[in-house]
Amino acid sequence: MYTRGTCRGHATRELSSNDATPSAGTVAFLGKKDKCPRSWKLLGESCYMYISIAATWQNAQAECETMGAGLVEIDSQAENSFVFTMVTAAGAEHAWLGLSDVGTEGLFLLPSGQPPTFTKWQPGEPNDFRGREDCAMFRPGNPKSADGWNDASCDRQFPFVCEQHVLF
């Protein structure tokens, strides 16, 4: 359950010191009933939450981290469609994704520093318009590619989607 920066999974037994420790951005749920915290949506081995509060890319990433998550890192068309549906169902015109080229122009990387395994840029994107676009986002209103991505200035404020990897 998410309560102002606290994410709690309810375990069915106590963990011992011999149990594996989940990595950052991973939530362990030992019970079968609640695979994701309340208000999060499950797809595969991840839980997702759309956050309607507009934030800069960096602040969005930091807010996701307070919930034991990170900005969504899309790695398949199925995941792209799932997240796109969350964003459009909320009526959002934009939403941050966990991908940027802040370190090296033109080299988009995930917050972990790894290259993405999947991308879905809209036609002509990323274009680093006016030399100030370094962070990836959905722009559902673009008729050229509704579920495609755009690069934007990281200082702009948009809603965002957080992703937690879940251990079952």
NUKOLMI-373698 format. One record per residue (C-alpha): residue number from 1; residue in three letters; z, y, x. Coordinates in Angstrom, 1 decimal, always signed. Layout:
REM NUKOLMI-373698
<pt NUM ala <Z Y X>>;
...
This chain:
REM NUKOLMI-373698
<pt 1 met <+0.0 +0.0 +0.0>>;
<pt 2 tyr <-0.9 +3.4 +1.4>>;
<pt 3 thr <+1.9 +6.0 +1.0>>;
<pt 4 arg <+1.3 +9.2 +2.9>>;
<pt 5 gly <+0.5 +7.7 +6.3>>;
<pt 6 thr <+2.2 +4.4 +5.9>>;
<pt 7 cys <+0.3 +1.2 +5.4>>;
<pt 8 arg <+2.3 -1.9 +4.6>>;
<pt 9 gly <+1.2 -5.5 +4.2>>;
<pt 10 his <+3.5 -7.9 +2.5>>;
<pt 11 ala <+3.9 -11.1 +4.5>>;
<pt 12 thr <+4.9 -14.5 +3.0>>;
<pt 13 arg <+6.9 -15.4 +6.1>>;
<pt 14 glu <+8.4 -13.8 +9.2>>;
<pt 15 leu <+6.3 -13.5 +12.3>>;
<pt 16 ser <+7.7 -15.0 +15.5>>;
<pt 17 ser <+7.2 -13.7 +19.0>>;
<pt 18 asn <+4.6 -16.4 +19.5>>;
<pt 19 asp <+2.3 -15.0 +16.8>>;
<pt 20 ala <-0.7 -13.1 +17.9>>;
<pt 21 thr <-0.4 -9.3 +17.7>>;
<pt 22 pro <-3.3 -7.6 +15.7>>;
<pt 23 ser <-5.3 -5.0 +17.6>>;
<pt 24 ala <-5.4 -1.3 +16.5>>;
<pt 25 gly <-7.3 -0.9 +13.3>>;
<pt 26 thr <-6.4 -4.5 +12.2>>;
<pt 27 val <-4.0 -5.4 +9.4>>;
<pt 28 ala <-2.5 -8.9 +9.1>>;
<pt 29 phe <-1.9 -10.2 +5.6>>;
<pt 30 leu <-0.4 -13.6 +5.5>>;
<pt 31 gly <-0.4 -13.9 +1.7>>;
<pt 32 lys <-3.6 -14.7 -0.2>>;
<pt 33 lys <-2.8 -12.5 -3.2>>;
<pt 34 asp <-3.3 -9.0 -1.7>>;
<pt 35 lys <-6.0 -9.1 +1.0>>;
<pt 36 cys <-6.3 -5.3 +1.1>>;
<pt 37 pro <-3.6 -2.6 +0.5>>;
<pt 38 arg <-3.6 -1.0 -2.9>>;
<pt 39 ser <-6.6 +1.3 -3.5>>;
<pt 40 trp <-8.6 -0.3 -0.7>>;
<pt 41 lys <-11.8 -2.4 -1.4>>;
<pt 42 leu <-12.6 -5.7 +0.4>>;
<pt 43 leu <-15.9 -6.7 +1.8>>;
<pt 44 gly <-16.0 -9.6 +4.2>>;
<pt 45 glu <-13.2 -9.2 +6.8>>;
<pt 46 ser <-12.6 -5.5 +6.2>>;
<pt 47 cys <-10.9 -3.2 +3.8>>;
<pt 48 tyr <-12.4 +0.2 +2.9>>;
<pt 49 met <-11.0 +3.4 +1.4>>;
<pt 50 tyr <-12.9 +6.5 +0.4>>;
<pt 51 ile <-11.0 +9.7 +1.2>>;
<pt 52 ser <-12.1 +12.6 -0.9>>;
<pt 53 ile <-10.3 +15.2 +1.2>>;
<pt 54 ala <-12.8 +17.1 +3.4>>;
<pt 55 ala <-12.0 +17.0 +7.1>>;
<pt 56 thr <-13.8 +17.5 +10.4>>;
<pt 57 trp <-15.0 +14.3 +12.0>>;
<pt 58 gln <-12.2 +14.3 +14.5>>;
<pt 59 asn <-9.5 +14.9 +11.8>>;
<pt 60 ala <-11.1 +12.3 +9.6>>;
<pt 61 gln <-10.8 +9.7 +12.5>>;
<pt 62 ala <-7.2 +10.8 +13.1>>;
<pt 63 glu <-6.3 +10.4 +9.4>>;
<pt 64 cys <-7.8 +6.9 +9.3>>;
<pt 65 glu <-5.8 +6.0 +12.4>>;
<pt 66 thr <-2.5 +7.1 +10.6>>;
<pt 67 met <-3.4 +4.3 +8.1>>;
<pt 68 gly <-4.0 +1.7 +10.8>>;
<pt 69 ala <-7.7 +2.1 +10.4>>;
<pt 70 gly <-10.7 +4.0 +11.8>>;
<pt 71 leu <-13.8 +5.7 +10.4>>;
<pt 72 val <-16.1 +3.1 +9.0>>;
<pt 73 glu <-18.3 +1.4 +11.6>>;
<pt 74 ile <-21.3 +0.0 +9.7>>;
<pt 75 asp <-22.8 -3.1 +11.2>>;
<pt 76 ser <-25.1 -4.5 +8.5>>;
<pt 77 gln <-27.3 -3.5 +5.6>>;
<pt 78 ala <-24.9 -5.2 +3.2>>;
<pt 79 glu <-22.0 -3.1 +4.6>>;
<pt 80 asn <-24.2 +0.0 +4.5>>;
<pt 81 ser <-25.0 -0.6 +0.8>>;
<pt 82 phe <-21.3 -1.3 +0.0>>;
<pt 83 val <-20.0 +1.9 +1.6>>;
<pt 84 phe <-22.9 +4.0 +0.2>>;
<pt 85 thr <-22.0 +2.8 -3.3>>;
<pt 86 met <-18.3 +3.8 -2.7>>;
<pt 87 val <-19.5 +7.3 -1.6>>;
<pt 88 thr <-22.0 +7.9 -4.4>>;
<pt 89 ala <-19.6 +6.5 -7.1>>;
<pt 90 ala <-17.1 +9.2 -6.0>>;
<pt 91 gly <-19.9 +11.8 -6.5>>;
<pt 92 ala <-19.8 +12.8 -2.9>>;
<pt 93 glu <-22.8 +14.6 -1.3>>;
<pt 94 his <-21.8 +13.7 +2.3>>;
<pt 95 ala <-19.3 +11.4 +4.0>>;
<pt 96 trp <-18.5 +10.9 +7.7>>;
<pt 97 leu <-19.2 +7.6 +9.5>>;
<pt 98 gly <-17.6 +6.3 +12.7>>;
<pt 99 leu <-20.5 +7.2 +15.1>>;
<pt 100 ser <-21.1 +10.1 +17.4>>;
<pt 101 asp <-23.0 +11.2 +20.5>>;
<pt 102 val <-20.3 +13.7 +21.7>>;
<pt 103 gly <-20.1 +12.1 +25.2>>;
<pt 104 thr <-23.9 +12.0 +25.9>>;
<pt 105 glu <-26.5 +13.7 +23.8>>;
<pt 106 gly <-28.7 +11.1 +22.1>>;
<pt 107 leu <-26.4 +8.1 +22.9>>;
<pt 108 phe <-24.6 +7.4 +19.6>>;
<pt 109 leu <-21.5 +5.3 +20.1>>;
<pt 110 leu <-18.7 +4.0 +17.9>>;
<pt 111 pro <-15.2 +5.4 +18.4>>;
<pt 112 ser <-14.5 +2.3 +20.6>>;
<pt 113 gly <-17.2 +3.5 +23.0>>;
<pt 114 gln <-19.5 +0.6 +22.1>>;
<pt 115 pro <-23.1 +1.1 +20.9>>;
<pt 116 pro <-23.7 +0.3 +17.2>>;
<pt 117 thr <-25.3 -3.1 +16.3>>;
<pt 118 phe <-26.8 -1.5 +13.2>>;
<pt 119 thr <-28.2 +2.0 +12.3>>;
<pt 120 lys <-29.9 +3.4 +9.3>>;
<pt 121 trp <-31.0 +6.9 +10.2>>;
<pt 122 gln <-33.0 +8.9 +7.7>>;
<pt 123 pro <-36.6 +9.8 +8.7>>;
<pt 124 gly <-36.5 +12.4 +11.5>>;
<pt 125 glu <-32.8 +11.8 +12.3>>;
<pt 126 pro <-30.8 +12.1 +14.4>>;
<pt 127 asn <-32.3 +15.4 +15.4>>;
<pt 128 asp <-29.4 +17.4 +16.9>>;
<pt 129 phe <-30.5 +20.5 +14.9>>;
<pt 130 arg <-29.8 +23.7 +16.8>>;
<pt 131 gly <-28.1 +21.6 +19.5>>;
<pt 132 arg <-25.0 +21.2 +17.5>>;
<pt 133 glu <-25.2 +17.9 +15.6>>;
<pt 134 asp <-23.2 +15.1 +17.2>>;
<pt 135 cys <-21.5 +13.1 +14.4>>;
<pt 136 ala <-23.0 +10.7 +11.9>>;
<pt 137 met <-22.7 +10.9 +8.1>>;
<pt 138 phe <-24.2 +9.7 +4.8>>;
<pt 139 arg <-26.2 +12.3 +3.0>>;
<pt 140 pro <-26.9 +10.5 -0.4>>;
<pt 141 gly <-28.8 +13.5 -1.9>>;
<pt 142 asn <-31.8 +13.1 +0.5>>;
<pt 143 pro <-34.6 +11.6 -1.6>>;
<pt 144 lys <-36.4 +10.4 +1.6>>;
<pt 145 ser <-33.7 +7.8 +2.3>>;
<pt 146 ala <-30.7 +7.9 +0.0>>;
<pt 147 asp <-28.6 +5.4 +1.9>>;
<pt 148 gly <-29.7 +6.6 +5.3>>;
<pt 149 trp <-27.7 +8.6 +7.9>>;
<pt 150 asn <-27.9 +12.1 +9.2>>;
<pt 151 asp <-26.3 +13.8 +12.2>>;
<pt 152 ala <-24.2 +16.9 +11.5>>;
<pt 153 ser <-21.9 +19.3 +13.4>>;
<pt 154 cys <-18.6 +17.5 +13.9>>;
<pt 155 asp <-16.8 +20.7 +12.9>>;
<pt 156 arg <-18.1 +20.6 +9.4>>;
<pt 157 gln <-15.8 +19.2 +6.8>>;
<pt 158 phe <-16.7 +16.2 +4.7>>;
<pt 159 pro <-15.0 +13.4 +2.9>>;
<pt 160 phe <-14.9 +10.1 +4.8>>;
<pt 161 val <-14.5 +6.3 +4.6>>;
<pt 162 cys <-11.8 +4.4 +6.6>>;
<pt 163 glu <-12.1 +0.8 +7.5>>;
<pt 164 gln <-9.4 -1.7 +8.4>>;
<pt 165 his <-10.2 -5.2 +9.9>>;
<pt 166 val <-8.1 -7.8 +8.2>>;
<pt 167 leu <-6.8 -11.1 +9.5>>;
<pt 168 phe <-6.5 -13.8 +6.9>>;
